[in-house]
């Protein structure tokens, strides 16, 4: 693989960023603007009905974020004019044909001027409504590829997927494509067009029956999980993302298309500064709950590897792959961006980091009181969790309820409330079970080749476009970067 110099490549380029308000997309936008101020234009496609609402999203959800602090400090008074010159909002919706682009002049400009497309757009909710997830994660990919074919100067399209399209497969997961219609469990008949019709028919049926919007929402969530499970995927998110990859494989034609599959994404490792994060995602929910004193136990294989990768490394891999494959139509090139092979970290490490950090630096709650944390009980199966919750919470409450009833007092539903909470906890555990008991590792052969190609270039690539997880000291990262970042940006 020959990799041209990245900084000069970005100069005078027009890049269409789809799903620009997302976590990774914002980091991508900031990085490009900071390292190559002579980029021609970044077109930011945002879900919006018009330019005014898209511009409001740009300001509130992107530019005003702390992420852009360094760029603003570097540019000073020129920051606003620079942003106005380099960023153009594109109101649209990838779940609709032609990306729902209403402005014909802007659409023509995109078709004539776009050199690179990065598709970050996704709904990452594990139990998203099936109609929503299918529309964005699967059919949205189809609409992006069809639009890309009309871009006469297009050099490359990067589609951001997830490593967990593999489902619950164990062992070494290869950087292999997913063929259209091939399920994980061998069940035949997976057909994206039929899935779309099924959703449409179900929605029509529900509305004919007078279902409320809440009923429709619940029914769509249940349908997504049901369809995912039917073909071997554990949840709606990874099922629809896998089908999105199938669409890429089928429709890419002669375009240069790259699929990047990150694992679990965490806060920035280094740039634009360490520890920036937005939203509580996957493994972070455990850290946040623990730091707030709300986690006494969790269910996981304590010896298992959990594959995490800092967000800025993912963005660097995306930019590097974009440059590497520009103008080189490639055959099913996929990059796993993770750490489980090169530099693994395990759940017992996470448990230790959390205890040490919040013991030394307890979180202060809204009453101004430091929250004390203790050792967490780690249970290695769901049956143990059920038994633990019954003995710790339900049994004492049940006894108190009987005692109060004997004295003729009305017990204010605490037992029932706790049962509901445990039911919710069980549902969440079932949802996250494929990941806390995941026993696979992600082969990263293609990504390592990309790293080698980058290292063979100029020194600047080492400094600016790092994505080798071997450079991470996990203890230092969690204790001094990631957990402090969560406390600063995610604790409410």
C-alpha positions in Angstrom: 0.0 0.0 0.0 1.3 3.4 -0.9 0.1 6.3 1.3 0.5 9.8 0.0 1.1 12.6 2.5 -2.1 13.2 4.4 -1.8 17.0 5.0 -1.3 17.9 1.4 -4.1 15.5 0.4 -6.6 17.4 2.5 -5.7 20.7 1.0 -8.3 22.1 -1.4 -10.6 19.1 -0.9 -14.4 19.2 -0.5 -15.5 16.6 2.0 -19.1 15.6 2.7 -19.6 14.6 6.3 -22.8 12.7 6.8 -24.2 12.5 10.4 -22.0 15.5 11.3 -23.5 16.0 14.8 -22.3 12.6 16.0 -19.5 12.0 18.5 -16.9 10.8 16.0 -18.0 13.1 13.2 -17.4 16.2 15.4 -13.9 15.0 16.2 -13.3 14.4 12.5 -14.4 17.9 11.6 -12.3 19.5 14.3 -9.2 17.5 13.3 -9.4 18.4 9.7 -9.9 22.1 10.3 -7.1 22.2 12.8 -4.4 20.2 10.9 -5.3 21.5 7.4 -6.9 25.0 7.4 -6.6 25.0 3.6 -9.2 22.3 3.2 -11.6 23.8 0.7 -14.9 22.9 2.3 -16.6 20.6 4.8 -20.2 20.0 3.9 -22.0 18.9 7.0 -25.2 16.9 6.4 -27.5 17.3 9.4 -30.9 15.9 9.8 -33.0 19.1 9.5 -36.0 20.4 7.5 -34.3 23.7 6.3 -31.0 25.6 6.4 -32.0 27.7 9.5 -32.6 24.6 11.7 -29.5 22.9 10.3 -27.5 26.1 11.2 -28.9 26.1 14.7 -27.8 22.4 15.1 -24.3 23.3 13.8 -23.9 26.0 16.4 -25.5 24.3 19.4 -24.4 20.7 18.8 -21.0 21.1 17.1 -19.2 24.5 17.1 -20.1 25.5 20.7 -18.8 22.2 22.1 -15.7 22.3 24.3 -14.1 20.1 21.7 -13.4 23.2 19.5 -11.7 25.1 22.3 -8.2 24.6 21.0 -9.1 25.6 17.5 -10.8 28.7 18.8 -7.8 29.6 20.9 -5.5 29.2 17.9 -7.6 31.3 15.6 -8.7 33.9 18.1 -10.9 36.6 16.6 -10.8 34.8 13.2 -12.5 31.7 14.5 -16.1 32.6 13.5 -15.2 33.8 10.0 -13.0 30.7 9.5 -15.8 28.4 10.5 -18.3 30.2 8.3 -15.9 30.0 5.3 -15.0 26.3 5.8 -18.3 24.7 7.0 -21.5 24.5 4.9 -24.6 23.0 6.5 -26.6 20.6 4.3 -30.1 20.0 5.7 -31.2 16.5 4.8 -32.1 13.0 5.9 -30.3 9.9 4.8 -33.3 7.7 5.6 -35.0 9.3 2.5 -34.2 9.0 -1.2 -31.6 11.4 -2.5 -30.8 12.2 1.1 -33.9 14.4 1.1 -31.9 17.3 -0.3 -34.4 20.1 -1.0 -32.1 22.8 -2.4 -31.4 21.9 -6.0 -28.5 24.4 -6.2 -26.8 22.9 -3.2 -27.4 19.4 -4.4 -25.8 20.3 -7.8 -22.8 21.8 -6.0 -22.3 18.7 -3.9 -22.5 16.5 -7.0 -19.9 18.6 -8.9 -17.5 19.4 -6.1 -17.4 16.5 -3.5 -14.1 14.7 -3.4 -14.6 12.5 -0.3 -17.7 11.2 1.6 -17.5 10.0 5.2 -20.7 8.3 6.4 -20.8 8.6 10.2 -24.6 8.5 10.4 -26.1 5.9 12.6 -28.5 5.3 15.4 -26.6 3.3 18.1 -29.4 2.5 20.4 -29.3 -1.3 20.9 -33.1 -1.5 21.1 -34.0 1.3 18.6 -37.3 1.3 16.9 -36.9 -1.1 13.9 -38.4 1.4 11.4 -35.9 4.1 12.6 -32.8 1.8 12.7 -33.6 0.2 9.4 -34.1 3.6 7.8 -30.8 5.1 9.0 -28.4 2.1 9.5 -29.4 0.1 6.4 -31.5 2.0 3.9 -29.6 5.2 4.7 -26.5 3.4 3.4 -28.2 2.6 0.2 -29.2 6.3 -0.3 -25.7 7.5 0.5 -24.1 5.1 -2.1 -26.7 6.1 -4.7 -25.9 9.7 -4.1 -22.2 9.1 -4.2 -22.5 7.7 -7.7 -23.7 11.1 -8.9 -20.6 12.8 -7.5 -18.3 13.2 -10.5 -15.1 14.1 -8.6 -15.5 11.5 -5.9 -12.2 9.9 -4.9 -13.3 7.7 -1.9 -16.3 6.9 0.4 -15.6 5.8 4.0 -18.5 4.0 5.7 -18.2 3.9 9.5 -19.7 0.6 10.8 -19.0 -1.3 14.1 -16.9 -4.3 14.9 -19.9 -5.9 16.6 -21.7 -6.7 13.4 -20.1 -10.1 14.1 -22.9 -10.7 16.7 -21.8 -13.0 19.5 -19.2 -14.9 17.5 -16.2 -15.9 19.5 -12.6 -16.5 18.7 -10.7 -14.4 16.1 -13.1 -12.2 14.1 -11.7 -11.4 10.7 -11.9 -8.3 8.7 -14.3 -10.0 6.3 -17.3 -8.5 4.5 -20.9 -9.6 4.9 -22.6 -11.0 1.8 -26.1 -9.9 1.0 -28.7 -12.1 2.7 -26.2 -14.3 4.7 -27.4 -14.6 8.3 -25.2 -15.3 11.3 -27.1 -18.5 12.3 -27.5 -20.0 8.9 -31.2 -19.2 8.7 -32.0 -18.4 5.0 -34.3 -15.7 3.6 -32.7 -12.5 4.9 -34.0 -9.9 2.5 -33.6 -6.2 3.1 -36.5 -5.2 0.8 -38.7 -7.7 2.6 -37.7 -6.3 6.0 -38.7 -2.8 4.7 -42.1 -4.1 3.6 -42.6 -5.9 6.9 -42.0 -2.7 8.8 -44.4 -0.8 6.5 -47.1 -3.4 6.8 -46.8 -3.5 10.6 -47.0 0.3 10.9 -50.1 0.3 8.6 -51.7 -2.5 10.7 -51.0 -0.7 14.0 -52.4 2.6 12.7 -55.5 0.9 11.3 -56.1 -0.6 14.8 -55.9 2.8 16.4 -52.6 2.1 18.3 -51.2 5.1 20.2 -47.8 6.4 19.4 -46.4 4.8 22.5 -47.9 1.4 21.5 -46.3 1.8 18.0 -43.0 2.7 19.5 -43.0 -0.4 21.8 -44.2 -2.6 18.9 -41.4 -1.3 16.6 -38.7 -1.9 19.3 -40.0 -5.5 19.8 -40.1 -6.1 16.1 -36.4 -5.0 15.8 -35.2 -7.4 18.5 -37.3 -10.2 17.1 -36.0 -9.8 13.5 -32.4 -9.5 14.8 -32.7 -12.6 16.9 -34.3 -14.5 14.1 -31.1 -14.2 12.0 -28.6 -14.6 14.8 -27.8 -11.0 15.8 -28.3 -10.0 19.5 -29.9 -6.5 19.0 -31.4 -4.2 16.4 -28.4 -1.9 16.2 -25.8 -4.5 15.1 -28.4 -6.3 12.9 -29.2 -3.1 10.9 -25.5 -2.1 10.8 -24.7 -5.6 9.4 -27.3 -5.2 6.7 -25.8 -1.7 6.0 -22.5 -3.4 5.2 -24.3 -5.9 2.9 -25.7 -2.8 1.0 -22.1 -1.4 0.7 -20.9 -4.8 -0.7 -23.7 -5.0 -3.2 -23.9 -1.4 -4.5 -20.4 0.0 -4.4 -19.7 -0.9 -8.0 -16.4 0.6 -9.1 -16.3 3.2 -6.4 -13.4 3.2 -3.9 -15.3 2.3 -0.7 -13.7 1.6 2.7 -15.5 0.2 5.8 -14.1 1.1 9.1 -15.3 -1.0 12.1 -14.4 0.5 15.5 -14.9 -1.4 18.7 -16.2 0.3 21.8 -15.2 4.0 21.5 -13.9 6.0 24.5 -12.7 9.5 25.2 -9.9 11.2 23.2 -6.4 9.9 24.0 -4.5 13.0 23.0 -6.2 15.4 20.6 -7.4 18.0 20.5 -6.9 17.4 24.2 -7.1 14.2 26.4 -10.4 13.0 27.8 -13.1 14.7 25.7 -16.2 12.6 25.5 -19.8 13.1 24.8 -22.6 10.9 26.1 -22.4 7.7 28.1 -21.7 4.8 25.8 -21.4 1.0 26.5 -18.7 0.4 29.1 -18.9 3.9 30.5 -22.4 3.3 31.9 -20.7 0.9 34.5 -18.1 3.6 35.4 -20.7 6.3 35.8 -23.1 4.2 37.9 -20.2 3.1 40.1 -18.8 6.6 40.6 -22.3 7.8 41.6 -22.5 5.1 44.2 -25.4 3.3 42.4 -23.5 0.2 41.4 -23.1 -2.6 43.9 -22.7 -5.4 41.4 -22.5 -6.1 37.7 -22.6 -9.2 35.6 -19.6 -10.0 33.4 -16.8 -12.4 32.8 -14.2 -10.7 34.9 -11.3 -12.3 32.9 -12.7 -11.3 29.6 -11.2 -8.7 27.3 -13.3 -5.7 26.6 -12.2 -4.0 23.4 -12.0 -0.3 23.7 -10.3 2.4 21.5 -10.0 6.1 22.0 -12.1 8.3 19.7 -9.2 10.3 18.2 -7.5 7.1 17.2 -10.6 6.0 15.3 -10.8 9.3 13.5 -7.1 9.1 12.6 -7.6 5.7 11.2 -10.6 7.0 9.2 -8.5 9.9 7.7 -5.6 7.6 6.9 -7.8 5.0 5.2 -9.5 7.8 3.3 -6.2 9.0 1.9 -4.8 5.5 1.3 -7.7 4.4 -0.9 -8.5 7.6 -2.7 -8.7 6.9 -6.4 -8.0 3.2 -5.8 -11.2 1.2 -6.2 -10.7 -1.6 -3.7 -12.3 -5.0 -3.2 -14.0 -5.2 0.2 -11.4 -3.5 2.3 -12.4 -3.4 5.9 -10.5 -2.1 8.9 -11.0 -3.2 12.5 -10.0 -0.4 14.8 -9.7 -1.8 18.3 -7.2 -3.1 20.9 -8.1 -6.7 21.7 -5.3 -8.2 19.7 -2.5 -5.6 20.0 -3.0 -4.3 23.5 -5.8 -6.1 25.4 -7.5 -4.8 28.6 -9.8 -6.9 30.8 -12.8 -6.3 33.0 -10.8 -7.0 36.2 -8.6 -4.0 35.2 -11.7 -1.8 34.8 -12.9 -2.9 38.3 -9.6 -2.0 39.8 -9.3 1.4 38.0 -12.7 2.4 39.1 -12.2 1.5 42.8 -8.8 3.3 43.0 -10.0 6.4 41.1 -13.2 7.1 43.0 -11.6 6.1 46.4 -9.0 8.8 45.8 -11.2 11.3 44.1 -14.8 10.7 45.1 -17.5 12.3 43.0 -19.3 15.2 44.9 -23.1 15.0 44.5 -25.6 17.9 44.2 -25.8 18.1 48.0 -22.1 18.7 48.1 -21.4 15.3 49.7 -18.6 13.1 48.4 -19.9 9.7 47.3 -18.2 6.8 49.0 -17.6 3.7 46.8 -16.7 0.2 47.8 -15.8 -3.1 46.2 -18.3 -4.3 43.6 -19.7 -7.8 43.5 -19.0 -9.2 40.0 -21.3 -12.1 39.0 -20.4 -14.4 36.2 -23.9 -15.4 35.1 -27.4 -14.0 35.0 -28.8 -16.6 37.4 -26.3 -15.5 40.0 -27.5 -11.9 39.5 -31.2 -12.9 40.0 -30.3 -14.7 43.2 -28.2 -11.7 44.4 -30.9 -9.2 43.7 -33.6 -11.3 45.5 -31.5 -11.8 48.6 -30.2 -8.2 48.8 -33.4 -6.3 47.9 -36.5 -8.3 47.5 -36.4 -10.6 50.5 -36.0 -7.9 53.1 -38.7 -5.8 51.5 -41.1 -8.7 51.3 -40.6 -9.4 55.0 -41.2 -5.8 55.8 -44.3 -5.7 53.6 -45.8 -8.8 55.5 -44.9 -7.2 58.9 -46.7 -3.9 57.9 -49.7 -5.8 56.6 -50.0 -7.7 59.9 -50.3 -4.3 61.7 -52.9 -3.1 59.3 -50.6 -0.5 57.6 -50.5 0.2 53.9 -47.1 -0.5 52.6 -46.4 2.0 49.8 -45.6 -0.4 47.0 -41.9 -0.6 47.7 -41.7 -4.3 47.0 -43.5 -3.9 43.7 -41.4 -0.8 42.7 -38.2 -2.8 43.4 -39.5 -5.7 41.3 -40.0 -3.2 38.5 -36.5 -1.9 38.9 -35.0 -5.3 38.9 -37.1 -6.2 35.8 -35.5 -3.2 34.1 -32.1 -4.2 35.3 -32.6 -7.7 33.9 -33.7 -6.3 30.5 -30.5 -4.1 30.4 -28.3 -7.0 31.4 -29.9 -9.1 28.6 -29.2 -6.3 26.2 -25.6 -5.9 27.2 -25.0 -9.6 27.8 -23.4 -10.2 24.3 -20.7 -7.7 25.2 -19.9 -8.3 28.9 -19.5 -12.1 28.1 -18.0 -11.5 24.6 -15.1 -13.9 24.1 -13.9 -12.8 20.7 -10.9 -10.7 19.6 -10.8 -8.6 16.5 -8.2 -9.4 13.9 -6.6 -6.2 12.7 -4.3 -7.3 10.0 -5.5 -4.7 7.5 -5.3 -2.0 10.1 -1.7 -3.0 10.9 -0.8 -2.8 7.3 -2.3 0.7 7.2 -0.2 1.6 10.3 3.0 0.4 8.6 2.2 2.4 5.4 1.6 5.5 7.6 4.9 5.0 9.5 6.9 4.7 6.3 6.0 8.3 5.5 7.0 11.5 7.1 7.4 12.0 10.8 4.3 14.2 10.9 2.1 11.1 10.5 3.5 9.7 13.7 2.5 12.8 15.5 -0.8 13.7 13.9 -2.4 10.5 12.7 -1.6 7.9 15.4 -3.9 5.0 15.8 -1.8 2.1 17.0 -3.3 0.9 20.4 0.1 -0.4 21.5 1.1 3.1 22.5 -1.6 3.2 25.2 -0.8 2.6 28.8 -4.3 1.5 29.9 -3.8 2.3 33.6 -2.6 5.8 32.9 -5.3 6.3 30.3 -8.2 5.2 32.5 -6.9 6.8 35.7 -5.7 10.1 34.3 -7.6 10.7 31.1 -10.8 8.7 30.6 -12.4 8.5 34.0 -11.6 12.2 34.7 -13.1 13.0 31.3 -16.3 11.1 32.1 -16.6 13.0 35.4 -16.1 16.3 33.7 -18.4 15.8 30.7 -20.9 13.0 31.6 -21.6 13.2 35.3 -24.7 15.3 36.0 
